[in-house]
Amino acid sequence: MLKIYRLPITINMFDQSIFTKQSNSLYSIPKAAPSPSKIAKRSTCGKEIFICPEESNFYSQCLDRFGRQNCWENEAVIEFGSGDGLPVIHSLLRTEFLGCIHGYELNRSACKIANSKIAEYSLSERYVVHNTCFFTSSKPAARYLVSNPPYLPAVDDDIYLPLLRGGTDGSTITRKLFSLGYDNVMSLVSSYSNPVDTIDYAIAQGYSISKFLVTPLEFGYYSSEPKVRNTIAKLREQKKAFYSGNIYLLAGVLFQKQSLATANLSDELIQIITSL
């Protein structure tokens, strides 16, 4: 039986060798991560630009791990929803990736900040953020799509930051990404946004889960908005949201086309992300 390691451990899962017939332990567990940071504070631009340092840092960590291990090298990578660009910028400053990441961001203010920071760190040849709709724009050919997609569940767009809404169950945008046919999709998946059906949809689209990281986070400024939190509570009653008190789990997942994947860790991810 798989042992589930409880908070505040960050769970790293890189390949199928983590699970062996000889042992029921979960390997590749790093040192315990710092306890979840305080809820992201409301700022003067909190309703204009997404601000959550803990989530952004985790997304950046996932880019580091999955990019390095899958040898993105010098090829093009597509990013959906770049925000202020800082997660990718931080990752580029830590890695030797020499290709170009093309990001797409609808929020004009966020895009302006992203491109300003890109120029400040002399990364313009490695990262470009386009202020245009990802789904309707022409894009470079690429094998990799990366995203921290909108995953807030809400009945409508009338929330603090409408672009963070991921549909009524939080998974609508994420599922749409799987329908685009990229060979590799690295996406964040939240435990309160119908994660099981999201994973099942990806599998139905021909993907396997090759690797993933999981971290605990506190509900923050955006997810604690009453309209959003009430929707999450209703999803929990339907067994489509999983959390404990003020803690939920966020997974960074590498989905690969089944013809390319060497492992399928979907059962393991589901067991962990529904454990709260």
N, C-alpha and C positions, 0 to 999 in steps of 0.2 A: 504493500500500500504506500502511495506517495506521501511523504511527510510535507506538510504545508508549514513554512516558516512564517511566523506572524510578524507584525510590525515591531520595530521600525526597520527591518532588514530590506534592502533593495535586492531583488532576485535577478540574477543574470542567467540567461539561458542562451547558449550559443550553438549547440548542435545536439544530435541525438545521443551522443556518448555520455551526456549528463545523466541519462537514465540507463542503468545496466541491469541485467538479469540477476547479477550477484548481489545487488544492493538496492535498498529502497530509499536511499538517501538522495537528496538533491545537491549536486556538486556545483562548483563554480560560484559559491557564495562569497562575495567580497566582505571586507570589514563592514560592520554595521554602519549604515549611512547616518548622518546627523538626523536628529528627530525633525519631523516636518516643520518647516518655517512657519512663522505666524501668517495668518491670512493676509493676502495682498491688500495693502492699504489703498483706500480710494484716493485718487490724485486729481489734479486739475484737468488731466486729459484722460482719466479713467473711462469716460464715456465716449471718447474719440478713438483711442488706441488701446488694444489689448495689453494689459500689464499684469504679469504674474511671473516673477523671477524664478520661482521653484519649477514651474511647468516648462518655462523656456530653457532653463538649465538642463532639465531632463531630456528635452527634445534635442538639444545640442549634443548631449552625451550619446544619445542613440545614433545621431548622424556620425559621430566619431567612430563608434564601435562597428556599426554595420557598413559604413563606407570603407573603413580600413580593412575589415575582414573580407569584403567582397570586391576589393580592388577596383574601385571606380576609376582610378588612375586619371587619365586625361580626357574622359568622355563627357558628353553633355548629360546633365541631370536636370529634371524638371521638378519645381517645387510649387505646390498649390497652397496659397494662403501664407505669404511671407511675413505678414505683420511688419514690425519695425526692423526685421532682418537680423537682429542680434544673435539668435541661436546659430544661424548659418555662419555669420561673421566670426563668432567665437570658435566654431568648429574649424573654419578655414585657417584661422591663426594658429591652431594647434596641430594641423595635419599637413601633409604634403600633396594634397589633391591639386592637380594642375589643370583639370578640365574647367568647365564653366557651368555654374548652376543658374538656370533661368527661373526666377520666381515670378509669381503672378499674384497681385494683391489689389483688391477693389478699393480699399480704404486709402484715399488720396493722401491724408496726413501721414499715415503709417508708411506709405510708399516713399514720400518725400524724406522722411527720417531715415529710412533704410538706405536710400541711394546716397544721402549725405554721409552716413556712417561708412558705407562702402568706399566712397571717395576718400574719406579721412584715413582709412587704413590701407589705401592703395590696392584695393581688391577688385577694381572695375573690370579687369580681364577675367576674373574668376567667378564673379557674382553680379547678376543684373536683375533688378526687380522692375517688372512691367506693371504699370497702373492700368490694367485692363482685365476683362473677364477671362478667366482661365478656360472655361468651357467653350467659348466662341472664338478664341484667338488662335492664330496659326502658331505652332510651336516647333522647335527643332526636333529632329528625330532623336529619340532617347530610349534606353532600356530601363532607366530608373525614374520612378516618381516618388517624391518624398513629401510628407505633409503632417502638420499638426492641424487637422481639419476642425471646423466648427462642430462641436458635439454637445452643446447645451440643449436639452429638451425643453420645449415650450410650445404652447398652443398657437402662438402667433409671434410675429417679429417685434412686438411692442415690449422690448426688454432693454436693459441698460445699453448693450452694444448689439444691435440687431444682426450684424454679420457673424456673431458667434453662435447663432441658432443653427442647430443641426436637424431641424424637423421636430415633429411631435415626440419622437422617442430618442432624438439626438444622433441617430445613425444614418439619416438620409444622405447627407453629403458624402460621408465615408463610403457608403455603398456605391454611390455614383462613381467614385474614383475607381472602384474595382471593375466597372463596366467598360473602362477605356482601353483595356487590353495591354497595359504595360507589363513587361516581363517580370519586373520587380517593383513592389510597392512597399515603401516603409511608411507606416502610418501609426499615429497614436490612437489607442482605443481605451475608452473610459469604462470603468465598471458600472457606472450609473446610466450608460447610454445604450442599453440593449446589446451588450457585448456578444451574447451567445448567437443571436440571430445575425449579427454582423459577421461573425466568423463563419457561420454556416453559409451566408450569402457569398463570401469570398471563396469558399470551397466550391460552391456551385458554379462560380465563374472560372474555375480551373486553377485555383491557387492552393498552395500548401503553406503552412507556417514553418519557416526554416529556423528562425531565431526570434527571441524576444527578451526584453528587459521589463521589469515591473517595479514600480515604486509607490509607496503610500503618499497621499497628499491630503491636506485639509481642504474642506469646502472653502472657497474664496469669495471675493467680492461679487463676481458674476454668477457663480453657481448658488450663492446664498440669497439671491434676489427671490422674494416670496413666490412670484409666478413660476420661476424655474424650480425652486426647491419643492413646491407643491406638486409640480409635474413629476419630479424625480420620485417623490413619495408614492405617487399613484403607480409609477412604473415598478416600484418595489413590490407593491401589492400584487402585480401581475408577474412577478419574478423576472422582470426585465431590467432591474437596477439593483446593485449590490453595494452596500456600504455599512459602516458601523459608526454610529454617533456622527461625528463630524469628519470621519475619515473615509476616503474612497481609494481605489487603486487605479493607477494609470499605467498602461502597457505601451511600450514602443515595440512594434511588431514588424518583422520583415516577412512579407508575403511574396512567394515566388511561384511562377507558373510550375505546375506539377511536373512538366517535362524537364525542368531545370533543378528542382529541389531535390536534395539528398535526404531530407527528413520531413516529417509532418508532425509538429508538436501541438496541433490544435487541441487535442484532448487535455494535454498538460496545461496549456494556457487557460482553457475553460475552467479546469479544476481550481486553478489559482485565482483567476479574476472573479469567480463567483463565491469565493471562500468567506467573504465578510457577511 
